[in-house]
């Protein structure tokens, strides 16, 4: 099997593993849908100061949440599990090149994240009449793919500081939940204090959220490429990849 | 004859100032089952993990299938199968899926069904790995290690934690691996396991090889040595002029750790005939691997 087919082979088995893990599938597949339905039901028939309907606001926001869950949270938790249970150690003793194993995991995470984005956008359109992006779909797709790649790299990087399997969900949630709040995912950014927004600007969740929102903003014309946000995301992705390449471990702590 | 499959000279491993492997020499020949036997903490796992390419060494020369395992290549990994103590397969995948996942890494893999059959898991092929018993999971790991048709197979403590029945059946499996043409290196702290399976054994105590050879030939016994036992009537003393000092217990039982069996037996029986003394329960015993092992591991500090 050549290396490209081996990546696909890995991804196929990773996907099978993922769909058989009830915890991972609930948090990655079901929870974003529940969030979208809840937020739209609670805040649905309102118009924000910017003139955007809350339904339209929440679709790209929950897409951002789903993408971060599918990539960052999923990889941080499952790779730590695989490391501590000895799955990674076993893989390291086979001829499979390490980069192919990681590529398979990332491909799976990105595919799940993109599929969830499709599902959420479809729910918004079908049940809440949220208009699909026009030409700005280009910017939406670029933000999705770049965001999925950057948060995958960050998810792999964070395993370097997670000591145990039990700590992994706590660490992943401690990082993402506050960022979701201050980045305008749960609460529209206009009701968040400026000082919190300026903190959120430094981290990658808000740039992802903002660059996804551009495509749904009725004021957007053209391709909807938010270059500044995309640049911040890319920088975080590169930083994540560097830390991941240096700090990722294959051997459990206990030996 | 081809060179050794594994050749180790002066292997040293230090963690900081602690030396856990202290100058080990080993040769493993093609086609044999070689056991590394030693108590827990003796350094067995450290040694095999260096041979497997998992750990670096501090000093010494190591060649495994002609390659330095400190720089493992993909082609070399395709010839080596490993069953670790501290590894797992993905619990969500079935037995068949697990073997198929790993089979794709090898240029000339065994058919998945065949690998499962060899380890006796055909009936469980559709079961998830996480639902298997401990012994069945270890069998699955063996199937995964075998699927690439390895020339060399490492089994680290293959039966630790097994009940006696599962251990017997694992031994049957390991013995059959030789027929597949692989050289097998196993570590164990069960000496019955080494005795039952190995063509040759190296006993490691405290980071050093203290004895090496076929299980029946390790230690004294191969060169006219052995233990002579008999019983003397009350009041009688064994004769002088033997090769070692006999130990007499209060019930008249005598044990002589003889360095020269023929001469000592001649002297003893001649002496007994002369005096009309019956050497009751006279027997000659060669030390078993167990005697040697217990003796060697007793002497070790800690």
Interface residues (C-beta under 8 A of the other chain):
Chain A: X1 X6 X9 X13 X16 X17 X20 X21 X82 X85 X86 X87 X89 X90 X92 X93 X94 X95 X96 X97 X251 X252 X254 X255
Chain B: X45 X52 X53 X54 X74 X75 X77 X78 X80 X82 X84 X86 X87 X88 X89 X90 X92 X93 X97 X101 X102 X104 X105 X106 X128 X141 X144 X148
